[in-house]
């Protein structure tokens, strides 16, 4: 084969140069139709612009530069970050059908985790699961389980008094045991209870599976077809083990509860209600409904424990930091409840400041600071910009919660911002419940249960105890400054 002449080489070089210019022009033209964002690098796109820590604050700086909707290209994966409540509400609420999906993760399929409602794809089965979840945990239905939430609050007080240094573990234990009591009628008497340990192990699995970049198979899907015994295929061996643990979480407590119901020994719980409801149905319908019930009940702990415990820790911190707020809350409880009994959830309408305090805890340090990602199921247009099908949609919940558009002095902890001049809850200020529990068809179906648990636990604790900061070796209060408080990034944040 003859060697290329100098002229031929020049022509080839010119052609490549022209092709590069055309590709760059077309890329810019295509990019110009997307929302604004930082300029991409060749091949890598905006990978280097995606923050690795404290993402919520980092993304807010992008909003200052590019506006309330920012586009990022993560190696051909479109990422749309929404920075205002108006943008999130318009897309995820008003157009919820277009954004009801979740980003697909291969590891979810490998561990058999498609029954985990918050993270599974938008399918007919998902819709059935969610429908049942809303039925089992609606605002009216959960009133039947108020006894468990009130008892859990009193248990936590006793644990705070007997083991104050173990407060973090005891918060997790009490909220978890309340869920198991309400859902399965199971009395979880200690943090080492087999069901609670099992549930916590599954939570750790889910956190790992949903941590971005944790598994190479998400980047190179062909790896799932390689035998598990080969080097580097540890994720497949993990998936096999984890899959068994997820199924145990789904079935073991449900079977125990069903056996108690059959023996007539069950406490009032979700499983008892469901089995009674479907008992007169044909066998095929019973089997289908029971399978859905197993999914829903298994999701109850997984969906509630992170948000509820994180918000409660925010409450504990702010009470130590703002004693005036604590005293005002205690004064309201004393005036309504007195000292002869404990607070009840039925007292809630008469305790607007406690509701405002809970609102401010949800707003001031939202747990899911970037929410849980949505995925667009079709092309869409917003303010003249194209949002391509398959885009990952993130909502900067923290930026909304700290927005001057909605809140005066948003960085201050001020429960009274949610009250009218006569001390009642205001309807004129944006409630954090409208964004911290998600949007549209992906809003958390367990929000009413979690909200009620938080309210009664906060009210009960303030009624019985006063929260103060720990002291150092010199007897001085040991508490970090507000400026140094940042939510640790992880599963939710």
N, C-alpha and C positions, 0 to 999 in steps of 0.2 A: 504494500500500500504506500503510495507516494506521500511524502511529508507535505504538510500544509505550507503554502508560501506565506511570505510576510503579508501580502495583500489579503489572503484568505483569513489569516489570524486577525487582521485589522477589522475585516468584515464581521467575523464572529464576535469580536470584542464589542464592536458597535451595536450589533444585534442584542447582545446581552445587556448592554448599557441602556438601550431603548426599552427593552423588556422590563428592566428594573425601574425605569422612570414611569412606564405605563402601570406597572404593578403598584408603585408607590402612589401614583395619582388615583388609581381606582380604590386603593386602600383608604386614602384620605377622603375620597368622595363618599365611599361607603360609611366611613367613620363619622363624617359630617352629619349623617342622618341620625346617628345615635346621640344620646344625651352627652353633654360635655364631660370631660375628664382629663386627667394627665396624659400627655403624649406617650404612646407605646414605644417600646424598643422592638427592633426586628426579632422575630421568633418568640421572644419572651413575653411580648406584650407589656402588661402592667404588673407582672409578677412582683417586681421590686417595689411597687407602690402599695401593695397590700400589706397593711400593718401586721406585725407579728404579736404585739402586745398592746394593751390599752387601746384596742381598735376603735372604740366609740369616740374617744377624744381625738384620735388621729383622723378619723373620717370627718369629724366636725370641721377640721381645718380645711379639708377638701371642699366642704359645702361653702365655706367663706369665700373660696376662690371660684368655684364652678356653679354654685346654685344648689337648689334643694334636691336635685337628682343628679347622681354622678355615675358615669359609665367606666368600667374597668374591663380590660381584656386579659384574662388569665389563660394564656396559651390557647386561644380560640374559644374559651368558655366566657360568655358574656356575663358580667356581674353588674347589677344595678343596685346602687345604694340610695335609699330614700332618707332624706334628712328632716322632713317636716310632717306634721300630722295631716296636713291637707293632702300632700302627695300620697302618703300611705293610705289614707281613707279613700281617696279617689280610686286608686288602683286595687287595693286589697279588700276593700269593703264594697264599693259600688260596682266594681268589675270582678268580684270575687271568683266567678266561674273561670276566668282566664288565668287566675293566679293561685288556684287551689292545690296545685301539685307540690311535691317536695323534690329536691335534687335526688337523683337515683344513686344509691350506694351499693356496690356489689357485695360488700361484707354483710349488709342487712339480709340479702338473700341467702348467703352462705350459712348464716347462723339461724335461719328460719325466723327472722324478726319482723316479717311483714305484718304481724298482728299488733305491733306496737303503734298505736294510733297516731301519735304526734309526728312520726317520722316515716310512715308508709305512704305509698303512692296513692293518688286520687283515683280510686276504682269503685266499682259497684259494691264490692265487699267492704271497702273502707267506709263508704257512705252508710251501710247497714250497721257497722260497728259504732260509728259516731252517733247514729240515730239512737241506738240502744244506750250509749253512754249518757246522752242528754236525757233520756227517759229515766235512767236509774239515778242520776245525780242532778236533777232539776232543782230549782230553788225551793219548790214545794215539797218534793220527795225527801230531800235531805233533812227536813224538819224531824222526820222519824228517828234520825240518828243524833239529834242534839244531845241526848243523854251521854253518848260516848264522847262527844267533844267537850262537854262540861266536866265529865269525870276525868278526862285527860288533862284538862287545865289544872284541876286540883291535885292530880298526881304529880304534875311538874312542880308545883309549889312545894310539895313535901320533899321532892328530890333536891330542889334548890336549897332547902333548909338543911337536909341531911348530908348532902355532898356538893357544896357550892363550887368546888374546884372542877367538878365533872360536868359543869353546866352544859357544855357544848354537846357532849355525848348524850346527855339526858334529854336535851331538846330534840335531837334526832330520834331518840328512842320513843319519846312520848308521842310525837306527831306520827311516827310510823305505827305505833301500837293503836292509835286512834283510828287510822285507816283500816287496819286489820280487823279491829272490833266492829267497825261500821259495815265493812264489806263482807267479811267472812264470819262474823260472830265469834272470832277467836280471841281469847284473852292472852295477850302477849305480856307476860309478867316480868320479863327481864331483857336487857339488851342482847343477851346470848341466846334468846329463843330461836329455835331452828328456822322458823319462818322469816323472822326479821333478818337473821344472818344471810339466809338465802336471797332475800330481796335486796339487801345491800350489795351482795356479790353481783347480782344481775345489774344493779345500777352502775357498778364499776365497769362491767362489760359494755354497757350501752355508752358510757362516757368515752371509752376507748374507741369503740366502733365509729362514733360520730365526731371524733377529733380529726379535723382536717389534716390531710397529709400523713396520717398515721400508718396507712397500709398502701404499699406500692401497687397492689392489684387495682386500686381505684384509678391509677394513672395508666397502667398497662393491663387491661382486662384479660388479655390472652393468658395471663398467669394462672387464672382459675382453672384452665384446662390441663395444667401440668400436674403430674402425680404428686401427692402429698409427701412421699418419702424422699423426694429430691431435696438437695440443699436449697435454702432460701424459701422453701414452701411452708415455713412455720405458721403462716397465717391460716393455712388450710387445716392444720392440726388444731390450732386454737379454735377455729370456727366449729369443728366437730364437737369439741368439748363444750364450748359456749352454747351451742345449739341445744345440747341436752339440759344445760342449766336453765335456759330460757323456758323450755317446755316444762321443767319441774316447777318453775315459778308460776306458770300458767295453770298447771293442773293440781299440784299437791295441796295447796290450801283450799282450792275449790272442792276437791274430793272430800277433804276433812269436813268442810262446812256442809256439803250435801249429805254426808253420813249422819251428821248431827241433826239435820232437818228430818231425815228419814226416821231417826230414833225419837223425834219429838223433843230434843234437848237443845235446840238452837236458840241463841239469843236473837232478837230482832236484827236483821242484817239484809244486805242487798241479795245475797244468794238465796236466802229464805223467800224473799219477795218474788224473785225471778222464778224459782222452781214452783212456787205455788201458782204463779200466773200461767205457766205453760203446762201445768199438770193435766189439763183437760184437752190439750191439743193432740192431733194425730202423731204417732211415733216419729214420722219423718220430720214434721215441723218441730217437735220437741228436740230432736237431735240437732237440727239447724240452730234453734234458739239457744240451746245449751252451749253449743260451740261459740256463738257470739258472746254469751254471758261469760264464758271462761276468758275470752279475749278482753272484754271490758273490765272485768274484775282484776285481771292481771295488770291492766294499765293504770288502775286507780292509784296504787302506791308509786309506780314509776313516774306518773304525771304530776303528783302532788308534792312529793317529799322535798325536792330541790328548791322549788320556788317558796314554799311555806317556811322551811327552816332558814333560808337565806334572808327572807324578809323579817323573820323574828329576830335574827341576829342584828339586823339593822335597828330594830326597835330597842334591843338591849343597849346597843352602843349609844344611840341618841338619847336615851333616858339618862345614862351616866354623863353624857356631854351637856345636856340641857335640863338641869334640875327644875327650872321654872316651868317648863312644859310638863314635866312629870307631876309637879305639885298641882297644876291646874287640872290635869287628867284625874288625879286622885280625888280632888275636891268634887268633881262632877260625879264620880262613882259613889263617894260617900253620901252625897246629897240624894242620890236616886236609890241606892241599894241599902245604905245604912251599914250597921256592923253586926246585925243578927243573922245574916245569911250571906251566901256567896252570889256573885253576879250570875245571871242566866242570859241565854241568847234572847229570851223574850224581853229583856231590858233594853235591847239595842235601840229601839226608836227614841228612848229617853236619854240616850248617851251620844249626842251628836259630836261632842269633842273627841270621844274615843274613835268614832268613825273618821273624823278629820285627821286624827293622829295616824291611824292606819293608812289613810290615803297618802299622807306625807311620807310615811316610810316606804310605800310602794313607789312614790315619785322620786324621792331624794336619792335613793340607791336602787334603781330597778335591777332585778336579778338577771333577766335575759337582756343584756344591754344592746345586743344586735338582733334580738328576737331569734326565732327559728326560721331558717331560710325557706322562702317560697320558690316555686319554679313556674315560669309562664308556659301555658299549654298551647299558645298560638301567638303569632305576631300581634302587636298592639301599638297604639300611638298615644303619646301623652305630651301635650304642649308643643306639638309639631315634631317631636322626636320619636324615632322607631325603637320599640323594645322588642328584640327578636325572640322568636319561639325558643324555649329551652333556657332562657336567661335565669340566673340565680338572683333572687330579689332579697335584699337585706334591708331591714328597717332600723335606723339608728334610734332606738327607743330612748337611750340616754340623752341624745340631743333634743328630742321632743320634750322629755321631762325637765330639761334645763333651758327651755326656750323662753326668751323674754316676751315673745308673742303671746304666750299663754299664762305666764306666771311672773308676778312682780318679785324682784330680787330672787331669781330662781335658785341661786346657790345657797340661800339661807334655808334652814330647817324651820318652817313656820306652819304648823297645823292649822292655825286660824285663817290661813288663806282660803280654806275650803268652807268657811262659815260666813253667813250673812251677819249684818250688824246686830240682829237679835239672837245670834248664837245658834242658828239652825244651819243644816247643810245647804250650801249654795248650789243652785242649778246653772249658774252663769259662768262657772270656771270649769275648764276641761278636767274631767275625772281621770286619774291615772288608770283606773280600771278599763278605760276605753282603749288603752294601748299596751299595758304591761302583760295582759293575758292573751295577746295575739289579735289577729284581724280576720274578718270575713269567715270563710268556711273552715279556717284553721284556728279559730279562737278556742282557747282551752275549755273543753266541756266540763272540767272539774273545778272551774273557777269559783262556783258558789260554795262548794264544800271547803275548799282551801280558804276562801275569804271568811267563812263562818268560824273555822278553826282558829284562824289568826285573831279574829275579833274577840272571841270568848277567852282565849289564852292571855291576850294583852290585858283585857279588863280584869280578869281574875288575878293576874300577877300584880297589877297595880293596886288592887283592892287589899291584897295580903302583905305585900312587900314594898320596900323602897330600894331602888337600884342605884348603887353608887360605884364609882371606879375603884379598882384595886389600889392598894397602897404599896409604894416601894419600900426598900429597907430603911428609909429615913422617915416613913410615915406620910409621905406626900402622895397625892392622887397620881396614878399612873395611867395616862390616857393619851392616845396620839392626837395630834392636831387634825382639824378637819381637812386641811390641805393635803395631808399624807394618807388619807383614807381613799383607797381605790379597790373596787371589787376585783378579786382575783379572777383572771380569765380561765375558763374551762368549759365544761359541758354546756352551760347556759350562757355564759358571758364571753 
